[in-house]
Amino acid sequence: MSGFGVGKIDDVIHGRLRLGVMAYLANAEVADFNELKAILEVTQGNLSVQLRKLEDARYVAIEKGYLGRKPRTQVRMTPAGRKAFAAYLEALGKLIGPQG
């Protein structure tokens, strides 16, 4: 039985928190680290680990800087990340099949 497509599901994106990050960033130009932490309801350490995995895959770019004197970390989806996320959604759609 070929064509089922489960092998086309991107394991980097498929993790629950990483999927949440990618879904949020798909609709946002940029997200602040603390904004993601609050929206996804995760600890700082857990979010850091998941962002590192996405960064290692080159799906997100992480920019560290300062806003006044406060450290600030911002996350953006890269063009490669957008392409991978679109492919992930397409593979998931094919796996689920038509509904209705």
Stockholm file with secondary structure:
# STOCKHOLM 1.0

chainA/1-100         MSGFGVGKIDDVIHGRLRLGVMAYLANAEVADFNELKAILEVTQGNLSVQLRKLEDARYVAIEKGYLGRKPRTQVRMTPAGRKAFAAYLEALGKLIGPQG
#=GR chainA/1-100 SS CCCCCGGGSCHHHHSHHHHHHHHHHHHCSCEEHHHHHHHHTCCHHHHHHHHHHHHHTTSEEEEEEEETTEEEEEEEECHHHHHHHHHHHHHHHHHHCCCC
#=GC SS_cons         CCCCCGGGSCHHHHSHHHHHHHHHHHHCSCEEHHHHHHHHTCCHHHHHHHHHHHHHTTSEEEEEEEETTEEEEEEEECHHHHHHHHHHHHHHHHHHCCCC
//
